[in-house]
Amino acid sequence: MTELRQDPFTKDWVIIATERARRPHQLFHVAPRPPEEGPRADCPFCPGNEAMTPAALYEPRDNGTWTVRVFPNKYPALRVEDSPERSFDDGRFIRMGGLGMHEVVVESPHHYHSIDTLPEAQTCEIINALLARFHDLKRDSRIKTLILFKNSGSVAGATIEHPHWQLIGVPVVPPEIRRKYAVASLHFDEMGQNLYRSVIESELRSAERLVLESDHFVALQPYAARVPFETWIFPKAMQTSFGQLHGLAVNDFARVLKRVLAGVVRALGHANYNFVIHTAPFEDEHKSYFVWHLAILPRHSIPAGFELGTGIYINVTRPEETARYLRDVIR
Amino acid sequence: MTELRQDPFTKDWVIIATERARRPHQLFHVAPRPPEEGPRADCPFCPGNEAMTPAALYEPRDNGTWTVRVFPNKYPALRVEDSPERSFDDGRFIRMGGLGMHEVVVESPHHYHSIDTLPEAQTCEIINALLARFHDLKRDSRIKTLILFKNSGSVAGATIEHPHWQLIGVPVVPPEIRRKYAVASLHFDEMGQNLYRSVIESELRSAERLVLESDHFVALQPYAARVPFETWIFPKAMQTSFGQLHGLAVNDFARVLKRVLAGVVRALGHANYNFVIHTAPFEDEHKSYFVWHLAILPRHSIPAGFELGTGIYINVTRPEETARYLRDVIR
């Protein structure tokens, strides 16, 4: 079966072509789960090697050792010392200084671990570290939005194996995010509804792409999933900003993330994936057009010429089927 | 030096962060050029194995053997038998049938070859095959645009090693292409100029990102290059559609492509890359807002969480420097 589906949030198309899964090459780049071992001498994120990174910005301790460690990226994409000044060469080439922040959040002292097997309390530590940095970085009004993400596995773009997140604060609202707001604003103007809330409610009713529902969260696979097993986790409180996450919901978020990832790992092996937290730009947090969410994107085939030329992804699975699989293994 | 640059055609931002090139991991996934060998028994694109693929749609012959071979993709993303009918589940989930075409163009009978060392006459054969299929597929008015691309190397998404192109005809105008037209239309309304022509003329004047100029083509690196050595080849005749390429310009295009790719290979080794031909949607060909072009995208780091979350690429080189390098080695 082959069809095109339109993402209700971006209006981008995805091709669902299940027959392509029959192609004679591996569906997923599956890496075996590495053995548990002690700290590695050459890993800049392992305990004992703290001098290999910039000084910590956040480093809670338990029994004398840090549990999570946040520091500025040694090779930053953007820097807090730069200016956001713009110049307009020849009236058409617009550039601005590389102002921003780029931080690393090391998930735990253990070189080999994964959120699906990590104790929930440790995942709470990670989420609290992300929240602490979110609140601190947001105070700089030159920054328009913050991207929180994790690259796991070399196929997903990780260059250091020790599990870590990155936070990048950017001095512009990325056009891709503007476009989502344009779609959501139009929906609000036409229907008087928050588009994200409407879709989540509709997904809860039909339940065919639902993965998991907890006290505070809903995990579901998007209608126009770009890759097999793409899964989004939304707060039921329908907050616009990740910064509004607090209290018992933090623990629930840790639990849901662990269960969903365990299901994905069960399906795909210790796969390569990205986590991306989508949150409202700071100046749009008060507009209830959006709901923040964490997207899990397992890395299947490599986006190539077709995706680069059109923005259209080709997914070889139907999210209804992969969601059912996850529901079954998670239950 | 770190700065943000805005792409004048899409308004997307790119971060140019040259210090990140110092990171302790390989800049490029460089594969050595494979040895020249005979046909391979297990390759579906090698001579003698024609029965492993669908029947040819285009297959010019010289001395009894085919020179280039075009056939439908055995595992198509879209199919010509499908309907373009739409349905609107729950008023918000829009889908349509998987109508389209997906063809493969095998570049030559040789399993191991590369356009930078291939005889120019053979590259003309390839371009003529692309043009022949373009004109034929365009006759189906249900197809809105055609994407012509080549994935070279596994890091660039190639699943079969034998060099080949793909053509995908889609029944929608991809939103990414609509957005480019929206930017170009606004520019025309404000300035009375074709944005692409204006930028090309400005690049020819400044020459700092110019790679090569021939009788019929200009090769340059875009101001907001997304990856190191990204290079675009534009026709000086400023045509909107690849389908307008003809006559002596075909030979010149083959020559320019060969010289530019030879420079890229000299810089990066036998690197992984994508070619993408950007051409006007069929119904927009008569509007002079656009200029068709071939984009060469060497594959550097893997787009990961940040790019997925923002659409912002991080490039560790300045196009002015990589263009100067190419000018020097190509001269």
Interface residues (C-beta under 8 A of the other chain):
Chain A: M1 T2 E3 L4 R5 Q6 P8 T10 K11 D12 W13 I15 I16 A17 E19 R20 R22 R23 H25 Y75 P76 A77 L78 R79 D82 D90 R92 F93 I94 R95 M96 G97 G98 I147 F149 K150 N151 S154 V155 A156 G157 A158 T159 Q166 I168 V170 P171 V172 P174 P175 E176 I177 R179 S198 V199 S202 S206 Y223 N274 F275 V276 I277 H278 A295 L297 S301 I302 P303 A304 G305 F306 L308 G309 T310 G311 I312 I314
Chain B: M1 T2 E3 L4 R5 Q6 P8 T10 K11 D12 W13 I15 I16 A17 E19 R20 R22 R23 H25 Y75 P76 A77 L78 R79 D82 D90 R92 F93 I94 R95 M96 G97 G98 I147 F149 K150 N151 S154 V155 A156 G157 A158 T159 Q166 I168 V170 P171 V172 P174 P175 E176 I177 R179 S198 V199 S202 S206 Y223 N274 F275 V276 I277 H278 A295 L297 S301 I302 P303 A304 G305 F306 L308 G309 T310 G311 I312 I314
